[in-house]
Each structure stands twice: as C-alpha cells, then as structure tokens.
Amino acid sequence: MKAAIIGGGINGLASAWALTQAGHEVTLFERDGLMGETSSASTKLLHGGLRYLEHGQVRLVYESLQERNWWLRQAPDLTHPLRLVVPVYRTSSRPRWKLKAGLWLYDRLAGRDRIGSHQWLGPGELTELAADLDATGLKGGYAFYDGQMDDYRLGLWVADQVRSLGGAIHEDEAVERVDTEGNVVTEAGSYRFDAVANVAGPWAEALNERSGVPCGYHLDLIRGSHLLFEGEPGAGFLLESPRDGRAFFSLPYQGRTLVGTTEVRQDLDQPLACSEAERDYLLEAHNHYFREQRGAGDIVEAFAGVRPLIRSSEDPSRVSREYKLERRGRLVTVYGGKWTTARRLGEKVAQALKA
Ligand SMILES: Cc1cc2nc3c(=O)[nH]c(=O)nc-3n(C[C@H](O)[C@H](O)[C@H](O)COP(=O)(O)OP(=O)(O)OC[C@H]3O[C@@H](n4cnc5c(N)ncnc54)[C@H](O)[C@@H]3O)c2cc1C
C-alpha cells in the first residue's frame, strides 16, 4: 500500500513508523521542520497522568502507563524514570487518603514492570530532598515514579526509524488540500495514494475544513505554557496552584527547573506564545511552594504549545486526553492524542488505513 501521512509531530511520525514496519510505502509531509510544534512543547513526561484518574479515565491511564514503560525500555538514552513528589499541606485540597488511593491504583495499572512503588515521606525527608520547599504546614508527601524524555530528540529518533525502514519524509512541504479519494495537494505538486492519514494535530480539523471534508469530531485547542529557570530542583513536584487548585509541575530538566503548565483557549490564527498572564500565574504558583522567589528576570526560556483535545467540556482540565480516529473513504483523520500514547495511536492509524 502507498500511504501518506500529513504532520511530522510525534503522532504523525509514530503512524509512519507503524506503517513502514508493516512493509508499506510511506511518504510523510511536514509543512516546517519535524517535531517543531506541540510535540516539542510538552511537559516532557512519559506518564499515565495521575490526575486523569480523578476524572475516571482509567482506560487512558492504563494504556499510557504501558506506553510509558515501553518508551523507557526502547530509548534509554533519551528517557529516564523520574521521581515525583506530591506534598500534602494542612491547606491541600486533596486529602492524604485520596492521594494514597489514586497512587495505589496507579501502581496497579502500571503492572508488573512498574518503575517503582509510591511511598509516604515525612516532612523531614521531603525537606532533605528539596531544602528549598516551604515547610510551613507541611504534613509530608507521596513520592511516585513516571518517565521523563527529551521530547524533541526522541521524536527525531522515531523519524530515524522511519527512514531506516525506507519511509520518505518531506519537510517544508505543506499540504494544502486532501480528499477522501487518496489525493494530496501540496505547495510542490499533486500526489495520489492508496490511503492518507491526516495527523496534523491542532491543524487537522482546519485542513479538512478547507478541503471540504466533513469532521465528525471537533477540536478544543488549549494552549499550555512553561517557564525554565537555571538550576535543578532536588526532585520533581506535582503541586496545586494556590489560585485555582489546578495541578502544575516543577521538574528538574537538563540542569534547569521546568515549571508548567497552563490551560488557555487558543485560536490558530493568534500568535502562539506564553502570555504575561500565564507567566505571572506560573511564577505565583511556583513561588508559593519554594523559598527562593523567582521573578520574570530569572526566566531563561518560556515556551508554549497547543493541545489538540476533542471538544467535550467547558473546563479545559476536564477535557478528555483520549484520541479518536475517523475514516472517510481513503482518508483517516486523527483527533487528539498524548505524546506518551503515540506508538499505540500510530498502530491504530496503520490498521485503519489498511481496513
Ligand atoms: C503544554 C503541553 C504539555 C504537554 N505535556 C505532555 C506530556 O508531558 N506528556 C504527554 O504524553 N503529552 C503531553 N502533551 C500532549 C502532547 O504533547 C500532544 O498531544 C502531542 O505532542 C500532539 O502531537 P501531534 O503529532 O498530534 O501534533 P503536533 O506535534 O502539533 O504535530 C502536528 C504537525 O503537523 C504539521 N502540520 C500542520 N498542518 C500541516 C499541513 N497542512 N501540512 C503538513 N504539515 C502540517 C505541524 O507543523 C506539526 O509539526 C502536552 C501538550 C501540551 C500543549
């Protein structure tokens, strides 16, 4: 089968990888450079997503935990297990028993090859781990494990797998139109394929719309921003914002501290960048927990990405991170999809194109 993939983010690359592994002739079109959008603007976590358990998304968490473990095994040079701590304060909205129940389930869902079990740490153990952590009202906290990755380089590693299996990757070639007959029109010319997958992430729905292809699902585009400071914290932290109780991370990442993220609706025609309001929100949230107060002048880098979520709730935190595939004739469109689950998504795209 001659197949085209539109989009060189992790989901497009993983789809191309699954198809080349199955022996198909694959051409991937990326309008700019590979891994230049959402897939390199993530929180860098290979994770099940502890907080999705609160919303009852057990199947998604189970699949994500299996995939987390798979990436850690496949690419040990670009990934590693990361110890995360959830501190419990007298003022925390989530009680200790609730966290304990969630982490117990998280460990069970990770299965036998989980990377470590959760454990309770007293206040002394926590401040030993991170001397900077504000100990006022601190009761202790739970430590648990997830994975961390260099998202950009891990995506390029997947691209190398695609090329080594004979897949063709056309960078700087934007797709202008698709149809359900296997036709793809790019800036450079027209092509015909047996099957086409639109895996353009946040831009997937817009591409179908301008091609006159109806969409059975609609995307909710939610921007998320991160800040980077010099110096690594002693551990990764999963914290709740004092302003609205939203979960956010403060993580060690390549010698720096990565703080994020936010949830703000984004239009595709607006510039994609961390706003001043998001910057202040993240600084306030981080400074609430750590004694060394950071200001705008301490930010060494800020970046933003847009999540392609399937529209399902007014509250962005509650919008499901599940993905859906829709087939019309020879065209399969992908809506949504986390980084961690890209391999599974890619396998499903390959199956859907063959069907
Ligand atoms: C702030 C934030 C934090 C996140 N953190 C995590 C995390 O820690 N762990 C996790 O598992 N997930 C995380 N996610 C989710 C994850 O990053 C995304 O769901 C995933 O990267 C989406 O990948 P994609 O390939 O679908 O989209 P993208 O990476 O956006 O790729 C789509 C590609 O399509 C290209 N394209 C668009 N239109 C065209 C066209 N017409 N022709 C050719 N090419 C086109 C774009 O240039 C782009 O490269 C996070 C998301 C955000 C926004």
The ligand as an SDF file (V2000), in Angstrom:
LIG
                    3D

 53 58  0  0  0  0  0  0  0  0999 V2000
    1.6780   22.3250   27.1460 C   0  0  0  0  0  0  0  0  0  0  0  0
    1.5770   20.8740   26.7890 C   0  0  0  0  0  0  0  0  0  0  0  0
    2.1460   19.9220   27.6110 C   0  0  0  0  0  0  0  0  0  0  0  0
    2.0320   18.5760   27.2840 C   0  0  0  0  0  0  0  0  0  0  0  0
    2.6890   17.6590   28.0580 N   0  0  0  0  0  0  0  0  0  0  0  0
    2.6080   16.3620   27.7340 C   0  0  0  0  0  0  0  0  0  0  0  0
    3.3500   15.4140   28.4760 C   0  0  0  0  0  0  0  0  0  0  0  0
    4.1200   15.7530   29.3800 O   0  0  0  0  0  0  0  0  0  0  0  0
    3.2160   14.1010   28.1420 N   0  0  0  0  0  0  0  0  0  0  0  0
    2.3740   13.6840   27.1430 C   0  0  0  0  0  0  0  0  0  0  0  0
    2.2530   12.4780   26.9340 O   0  0  0  0  0  0  0  0  0  0  0  0
    1.6850   14.5730   26.3880 N   0  0  0  0  0  0  0  0  0  0  0  0
    1.8090   15.8940   26.6530 C   0  0  0  0  0  0  0  0  0  0  0  0
    1.1590   16.8230   25.8860 N   0  0  0  0  0  0  0  0  0  0  0  0
    0.3560   16.3690   24.7460 C   0  0  0  0  0  0  0  0  0  0  0  0
    1.2580   16.1110   23.5370 C   0  0  0  0  0  0  0  0  0  0  0  0
    2.3760   16.9590   23.5180 O   0  0  0  0  0  0  0  0  0  0  0  0
    0.4690   16.3060   22.2470 C   0  0  0  0  0  0  0  0  0  0  0  0
   -0.7930   15.7090   22.3470 O   0  0  0  0  0  0  0  0  0  0  0  0
    1.2090   15.7230   21.0540 C   0  0  0  0  0  0  0  0  0  0  0  0
    2.5360   16.2270   21.0150 O   0  0  0  0  0  0  0  0  0  0  0  0
    0.4900   16.0300   19.7680 C   0  0  0  0  0  0  0  0  0  0  0  0
    1.2850   15.5570   18.7160 O   0  0  0  0  0  0  0  0  0  0  0  0
    0.8060   15.6760   17.2180 P   0  0  0  0  0  0  0  0  0  0  0  0
    1.7900   14.9630   16.3910 O   0  0  0  0  0  0  0  0  0  0  0  0
   -0.6170   15.2210   17.1400 O   0  0  0  0  0  0  0  0  0  0  0  0
    0.7770   17.2710   16.9600 O   0  0  0  0  0  0  0  0  0  0  0  0
    1.9970   18.2490   16.6140 P   0  0  0  0  0  0  0  0  0  0  0  0
    3.2170   17.9310   17.3870 O   0  0  0  0  0  0  0  0  0  0  0  0
    1.4720   19.6440   16.7260 O   0  0  0  0  0  0  0  0  0  0  0  0
    2.3060   17.9000   15.1150 O   0  0  0  0  0  0  0  0  0  0  0  0
    1.4430   18.2890   14.0490 C   0  0  0  0  0  0  0  0  0  0  0  0
    2.3620   18.6270   12.8880 C   0  0  0  0  0  0  0  0  0  0  0  0
    1.5720   18.8290   11.7280 O   0  0  0  0  0  0  0  0  0  0  0  0
    2.1970   19.8460   10.9750 C   0  0  0  0  0  0  0  0  0  0  0  0
    1.2040   20.3900   10.0460 N   0  0  0  0  0  0  0  0  0  0  0  0
    0.1010   21.1330   10.3510 C   0  0  0  0  0  0  0  0  0  0  0  0
   -0.5690   21.4250    9.2310 N   0  0  0  0  0  0  0  0  0  0  0  0
    0.1090   20.8550    8.2140 C   0  0  0  0  0  0  0  0  0  0  0  0
   -0.1090   20.8120    6.8040 C   0  0  0  0  0  0  0  0  0  0  0  0
   -1.1430   21.4220    6.2340 N   0  0  0  0  0  0  0  0  0  0  0  0
    0.7770   20.1390    6.0380 N   0  0  0  0  0  0  0  0  0  0  0  0
    1.8700   19.4960    6.5860 C   0  0  0  0  0  0  0  0  0  0  0  0
    2.1010   19.5360    7.9110 N   0  0  0  0  0  0  0  0  0  0  0  0
    1.2370   20.1840    8.7110 C   0  0  0  0  0  0  0  0  0  0  0  0
    2.6600   20.8470   12.0170 C   0  0  0  0  0  0  0  0  0  0  0  0
    3.6820   21.6930   11.5020 O   0  0  0  0  0  0  0  0  0  0  0  0
    3.1410   19.9210   13.1080 C   0  0  0  0  0  0  0  0  0  0  0  0
    4.5380   19.6390   13.0070 O   0  0  0  0  0  0  0  0  0  0  0  0
    1.2940   18.1860   26.1600 C   0  0  0  0  0  0  0  0  0  0  0  0
    0.7280   19.1530   25.3170 C   0  0  0  0  0  0  0  0  0  0  0  0
    0.9040   20.4960   25.6180 C   0  0  0  0  0  0  0  0  0  0  0  0
    0.3600   21.5230   24.6930 C   0  0  0  0  0  0  0  0  0  0  0  0
  1  2  1  0
  2  3  1  0
  2 52  2  0
  3  4  2  0
  4  5  1  0
  4 50  1  0
  5  6  2  0
  6  7  1  0
  6 13  1  0
  7  8  2  0
  7  9  1  0
  9 10  1  0
 10 11  2  0
 10 12  1  0
 12 13  2  0
 13 14  1  0
 14 15  1  0
 14 50  1  0
 15 16  1  0
 16 17  1  0
 16 18  1  0
 18 19  1  0
 18 20  1  0
 20 21  1  0
 20 22  1  0
 22 23  1  0
 23 24  1  0
 24 25  2  0
 24 26  1  0
 24 27  1  0
 27 28  1  0
 28 29  2  0
 28 30  1  0
 28 31  1  0
 31 32  1  0
 32 33  1  0
 33 34  1  0
 33 48  1  0
 34 35  1  0
 35 36  1  0
 35 46  1  0
 36 37  1  0
 36 45  1  0
 37 38  2  0
 38 39  1  0
 39 40  1  0
 39 45  2  0
 40 41  1  0
 40 42  2  0
 42 43  1  0
 43 44  2  0
 44 45  1  0
 46 47  1  0
 46 48  1  0
 48 49  1  0
 50 51  2  0
 51 52  1  0
 52 53  1  0
M  END
$$$$
